[in-house]
Amino acid sequence: MNDTATLTRPAAPTKTEHFDVLIVGAGISGVGGAYHLTKQCTGMSFVVLETQESFGGTWITHRFPGIRSDSDLYTFGYRFKPWTGAPIATAAEILSYMGEVIEENDLGRHIRYRHKIERASWSSDVALWTIEATRGDTGETVRFTTNFLWMCQGYYRHSEGYTPEWDGMANFKGRIVHPQSWPEDLDYKGKNVIVIGSGATAATIVPAMAADCAHITMLQRSPTYFRTGRNAIAIADELRALDIDETWIHEIVRRKILHDQAVFTERTFNEPETVKQELLAGVRAWLGSDYDVDTHFTPRYRPWRQRLAFIPDGDLFQGIATGRASVVTDEIERFVETGILLKSGKLLKADIIVTATGFNLNALGDIAFTIDGDPLIFADTVTYRGMMFTGVPNMAWVFGYFRASWTLRSDLVADFVCRLLNHMKRKGARKVTPALRPEDKDMPLLPWIDPESFNPGYLMRGMHLLPKRGDKPEWQHTQDYWNEKDELPAINLDDRAFVYE
């Protein structure tokens, strides 16, 4: 046997801890799930395992300049914790808010940081999941068993972002940076910067860096729709002026935003051209009638077929209007020593290139799953309402909304999980597994989401990794909060889609 291999193999765990529930991830969903367990499943033991050194998930993974939410915090925040700041919040403000939730509800004692889960194995013989994790601080392997596994780790790989391979990248003499791994020592003062991409990340980085760069260019292959407006909610300000309780303000503003979002989303389907012209008019109001909005800010798809980012106080457009920032719509031919050569023949010079090109879909957190010794092939399962999966026992997954705030669904899923756990306890069931019912046997199986409805690049690249959906509401993630808020609480837990043992 090779001595080196022996020395580098992780030590066998010395003990196994058991919990009724194990939550994967201490991001917005995991912290919310922990809160709901304490309130709805009192007496159940649980632990939260988090790979990173602190809570926050995406809000500590991303540390690029200006990082902020692209959803309002009245709906991205938890329903149980009033938000009192500006609706579009910085990462620091969101982390502070989450920290308050953890402190106020004594959740910190349940969270284990620097615990990277390597393997998750289900055994029907004992009706338990066995979890093996590596501790980042000591390198030792630790083991847990749990009755129920709650996947709150998100849907992208936190360790690395997605960067396409362009010809000539090795020839570029400057620095190439992905926003997901932003270097702390990056000095961009007085430099020429190119940001490749046109989504919310690019639209955040450009105005945040514009004041310090010599010039910053947003290079996009195709445009994105943006909404503009004040980073304030008028009704919230009015209610605060009347000294209304913050809990009331939170609920009133939350309901108004959700109503307005529902109306807007319906209009994008029923009158897409009208909505398109309204969005473009918002851009022209900042950039003027002479700016080429048709080329740089008019997408080829209808509104809301991809994520629609909010630009608070028009900051992206302010930078363009002053000349400190510019937008180039073209395709990359290759990288050269001094920048990027475009297919049009134009050369964009740069000292720094930021690849705001998205992330890698990562459905199960790079965890090796087995069920009774067989590897779990996630793409062979069928999803039950985007929360559970056929043939996968005692496991729930949080996947939020594209057209509404992620946390809206994490709260709904938490209610479902807690209700399911309490139902199993009353029934004396140790195991629940989703299964297609007799009436579902001939149901057509389709991709996770209809590309005609929503088709961002990261989802299209990773669709083959995701479970299938059916053509019935029970067997798909509808992405429709406005129906799910009524449908999910009404799920019949004794439906034949749930097999208890």
N, C-alpha and C positions, 0 to 999 in steps of 0.2 A: 504493500500500500504506500502511496506517495505521502511522505511526511508533511509536505507543505499543505496538501489537501486536508490532512488530519488536523493540522494546527489552525487552519482558517475556517473549519466547519464550526458553526454556532454551537455553543454548549447546549446540551439537553436541558430543558426547563426542570427546575428542582421541585416545583409545586404547581398545582392547578387551582385557580380561583374560580368559583362559580357565581353567576348572577342570573337572575330571572330574564333580564334583557341586556343586550350589549348593543350600544349605539356606535356606529362607525363614523367618526368625524365630529369636530367641535366647531363647525361653521354655523351659519345662520339656521340651518335645518336641525343639526345635532343639538345645539343649545336649546332651540325651541322644543325639540322632542323630549329633552331631559326635563324641561319645565313642565310639560304636559303630563309626563309620567308621575311627577311629584304631586300633581293636583288631581289626576284622574285615576291613577293606579296606586293609591297609597298602600304602603306595605310591600310593594314589589322592589326587589333589589335590582340595581342597574349600574353599569359603568359605561363611560364614554372614552373610546380610544382615539387619540388624535396623533397623526404623524408629526405635525409641526410643533414648534416650541411653545405655542400659545394658541388661544382660540381665535376664530375669525375667518378661517378658510380663505376664500378669495381675497378678503380684505387685508390679509397679511402676505399672501402669495404675491400679489401685485403691489409694487412700490414705485411705480413710475410717476413722473411729475403730474400733479393735478388729479390723481385718481379719485373718482367720485362715483356715486350711484348713477345709473341711467334710468332708474325707477324712483318715483317719489317715496319718501320714507313713511308717509302715512299708510301706505299699503305694503311697502317692503319691510317696514317695521312690524313687530308682532301685534296681534290684535289686543293682547293683554297688557301692553306696555306703551303708554302714550308717547308719541313723538312730539317734541316741542320746538324743534329747530326749523331751518329752511327745508323745503321738500326735497331738493337735490343736495345730498350730503357728501362730505369728504369721507375717505376711508377712516381717518382718525375719529371723526364724529360717530361713524357707525360702530367702530371698535369700542368707543367709550360707552355707547348705548348698550352693546352686548355685554360689556363688563358689568354694567349696572344690573342687567338681568341676572347674571351669574352671582353677583354679590348679594343682591336683594333676596334671592331665592336659595342661597347656600348650595349652589350647584357645583362650585369648585371642588368640593371633596369627592365628587363622582367622576372627575375628568382626569385621565392619565395622559400627559403630554409625551411627545417623543416616543410613541409606540406605533411602529409601522407594522401593520398586519401583513403577514406573508401568506398564510394559508387559512382556509375556513373549510372544515370538513363536517358534513352531516352524517350522523349514524342513526338509522331507524331502530337499531337494537335498543339504544338508550334514549332515543328521541331528544338528542342534544346536538348542538353545534360545538365543535372544538376549534378554538381560534389560537393560532400561534403568531406571536408578534416579536419583533426585534426592538429592543430599547435603544434609542439613539444615543443616550448618555453613557451606557455601559456596554452595549453590544451584545448583551445576554438575550437569550430567547425566553419569552414568558408565555404561559399557556392559560387560557380561560375556557370554561365551558359556559354555555348559555342556552336557555330554552328558546329564546327568540332573538333573531338578528335583525337589526334595524339599520339599513344602509342610508346614511346621511352624508356621504362623502362627496356629493356633487357628481358632475358628469364629464370633467376634463382632467387631464393629467397635470397635476400641480408642479411636477418637477421640470417640465419642459414645454414650451409653447410650440406652435406649428410654424415652421419657416420653410417655404418652398426652396428647391435647389435651382438657383439661376446660374447660367453660364458665367464664368469669370469671377465668382464671389471671392475666390482665393487671391485674385489680383488686386482687389480694392485695398488701398493703403491706409484707409481710416478704420473706424470701429463699426462693427455691425452688432446691433443690440436688439434683443426681443424684449418687449415690455414685461413679460412674465419673469424674466431674470435680469432685472434692471441693476446694473453695477453701481454701487454706492460712490465710486470714485469717478463717475462720468462727468467730465467738465465740458459743458456745451456753450459756455459763455463766449460770445463773439464768433461762434462756429456756424458753418453752413450745414444744415440738417435736412435730410429727406426722411419723411415718415411714409412708409409704404402701407397703404390700407385706407379704407374709407368708413369704417365702422365707428362704434362708440369710443373705442380705445384711441384711435387716431384723432377723433374729434375732441378728445380730452387732452391728449398730449400736445397737440399743435398750439392751442391758446395758452397752455401752461408754460410752454417753453419760448413762445414767440418774443417776449420782452427781452430775453437774455441772448438769443441767437443773433448772428449777423442776418440770417434769413432762414426760414423754415418752410419746406414745401411738402404738401400732402400729395403724394403720388398715388393715383388710384386707377385701376383698370376700368372700373365702372362706378357711377355715383350711387349714393345712398340717400334715402329720405331722412330729413330731420324736421323735428318740430321745435319751434322757438317760443319763448315766453319768459316772463319774470320768474325768478327763483323765489317765489312767494305764493301763498294761497290767500286770496283776498278775504274769503269768509273766515279763515283761521285768525287773521289779524283783527277782523271786526269782533269776533267772539272773545278774543283775548282783551280787547279794549273794553268789553263789557264785563270783564272779570269772571267769565264762565269757567267752570272747572275743566282742567285739562283732559280728564277722562271723557267728558262730554264732547269737547272740541275734537279729540282724536276720532271718536266714533262718527260724529257728524261729517267731518271733513273726509274721513275714509269712505263713508257712504256716497258722498257727493262725487269724489274722484272715481269710484267704481261705477257709478251711474254714467258719468261722462265718458269713461273709457268704453263702456258697453255700447253707448250710442255711437261713438266714433268708430269702433271696430265694425259694427253693423254697417255703417256708411261706407267703409272701405270695400265691402263686398257688394253693396247695393248701388252705390254711386261712386265708383272708384275714380272716374275722371274728375268729378267735382272736388273730391278730397285731394287729389293730386294737385289741382290748380291752387287750392287753398294753401297747401304746404309750400308750393313754389312761390306763392305770393309772400309768404313769411320770409323766405330767403331774400327775395328781391327788395323787401322793405329795408333790409340791412345793407345789401350790396349795390342797390341802385339799378336803374333800368338799363344801363350800359353794360353791366356785367353779363357774361355768357352763362347764364343759369341753365340754358338748355344743354350745354355740353357738360358742365361740371356738377350740376345738382339735380338732374332729371334722370332718374333710374329707368331701366327698361321694363321693370316689373311693376305690378300694381302695389299701392301702399299696403303695408303689413304682410307682404309675402316674405319679407325678411324683417329682422328687428328694426324698430323705428326709434332712434335715439332722440332724447330731448337735449336741446342746447340752451342752458340757462343764460338768460340775459344776452343771448346772441354772441357769446364770447368768441366762438370760432370765427364768426363773420366779422366781428370787430377787428380781429387780427388781419384778416384778408383786406378789409376796407382801408386799413392804415398802411398796407404794403409790407408789413413785417412778415406776413405769411402769404402763401399762394397755393393754388390748387392746379395740378397738372393731370389731365385725364389722357392716359396713353398706356401702352404695354411695354414691358421691359424686354429689350433685345439681349443685353448682357451687362454685367458689372465691368467697369474698367478701373484703372488705378485711381482716378480722380473722382469717380462717381458712378452714374448709371447712364448707359446709352439706351435711348428709347427706340422703338420700332419706327417711329416717325423720322429718325435720324438726329433728333435733338439730344444734346448731352446735358445732363443735370449734374453739376459739380457738388460734391459733399465732403465734409470732414467726418460726419457721423451718419449712418443709415439705421433707422429704426424700423424693424419689420413687425408692424402691427397687423399681422396676417392671420390672427386667430389662434386656436388651440387644438390640441389632440383630444378627441372624444375618448373617454375612458370609463366604460359603463360600470365596471366592477372594481375600480380602484387598484388595478394591478394585483389583485388577490387571487391566488390559485384556489378555486372552489372545487370541491368534490362532494358528491352525494352517494353515500354507501360505496365509496371507493371509485366511482366513475367520475371523470372530469365533467363539470357543468359547462355545457355549450349553450351559452345564454341566448344566442341567436336562434336556437331550435325551440325555445319556449314561446308561449303566447302570453301576452300581458293581460292581467286582470286590472283594468282601469288605470294602467300605468303605475300600479303600486305593488302588485304581487305577480307571480309567474307560475304557469302550469308546471307541475312536477318539482317545484322548489318549495319544500316545507318550511314553515315558521320563519319566513323572511319577508320583510317589506322594504320598499325602496322609495326614496323621495326624488321625484323629477318634477320640477316646477313648471311654470307657464312661460311661453314665449311672448304672448301679447299682454300679459299682466305680470304683476310682481311675483317673484319666486316664492316668497314667504306666504302668500295667500294659500298656495297649495301645501306648503309644508305644515301649516296649521291644520288644514283639512285632513291631510294624511295622518297627522298626529292624533286627531280625534278618532279617526278610523282605527288606527293601531291600538289605541287605548281601549276602545270599545271592543275590538276583537280579543284582546288579551283578557279583559274582564269576562267576556262571553265564554272563552275557553275555560277559564277558572270555574265558572258556574256549571259548565257541562262536564267538568272533570276530564277534559281533552288535553292530551299532551302534544298533539300534533294537528296542524291544519295545512292542507295542501290544495291550492287551486287546481281545478280540473275542468276540461270542457264537458258540458252536459250533453246528454243524448241529443238534444235539439241543436247542439253546436257542431256535431261531428262533421257535417258537410259544409260548414261555413268556410268561405274563401279566406285564406291567410294572406295578409298584405304587409308591406313595409311598415315600420314603426309609426311613420307619419306620412300623410299624402304630400308628395313634393309640390303638387299644384297649390296646396294650401300654405306651406311654409318650407323654404328650401335654403337655409344658410349653408355656406360651404362646409363648416365643420360637421354638420349633420349629414350632408350628402357624402362626405368622405368616410364617415363612420357608420352609415346605415346598416352595413353588413354585420356589425357587432351587436346590434340591438335586437330585442325580441320582436316577434311578429305581432300584428294586430288582426282582429277580426272585423266583420262589418256590422257588429252589434255594439252598443255603448258599453256593455260589460267588458268587452275584450279590446278596448282601445283607450288611449290617453287622448281625450277629445280636445284638449287645450282650451276648454270653454269653462272658465271660472264661473260665469254667470249662471250656468246650469249646474255645474258640479257643487256649488255651495249648497244647493238643495238636494242633489242626487246622492252625494257621498254620505251625508248623515242618515239618509233613508235606506241605505243598503241593508237588505235582509241577510243577516249573517247565517241563517239556516238555509239559504239558497243552495241548490245542488252544485253550484260552482265551488263551494267550500266542502272539502272532504275531511272530516274530523276522525281522529283515532285516539 
